[in-house]
Amino acid sequence: MLINELSKKTGLSIHTIRYYENLGMIKGLTKQNVKSNNYKHYDANTVERLEIIIEAREVGFTLAEIKKILTSWFETVDSKPETLELFQAKIKEIDDKMKYFKQTKRLLEKVCEKIQNVS
């Protein structure tokens, strides 16, 4: 499929798809027998990779982390330990952020109470 169809299937803009391709996260292929254009063609694997990128971005992975996930998932023979490590690190990061936000919320609630008591 061409990039327009890929964009429609994934909901990503053409610009974003090209950006991910420039980062090496996906790869389009040009047909060797066609010399008149530089159209790239993408397969179902590319759709799957883009879906993984979308989902990983939604849960807070950075592009560098996503690139590692894609590499370990698609290009490494025994990827389970490395992939598991990446996901466990993200879970710990989320737990740490949740603790921080809970502390910040408590502090803000105390400040609000003080402001209300002053009135």
PyMOL commands that set and color helices and strands:
alter all, ss='L'
color gray80, all
select helices_A, chain A and resi 3-10+14-22+44-58+63-74+80-118
alter helices_A, ss='H'
color red, helices_A
select strands_A, chain A and resi 29-30+40-41
alter strands_A, ss='S'
color yellow, strands_A
deselect
rebuild
show_as cartoon
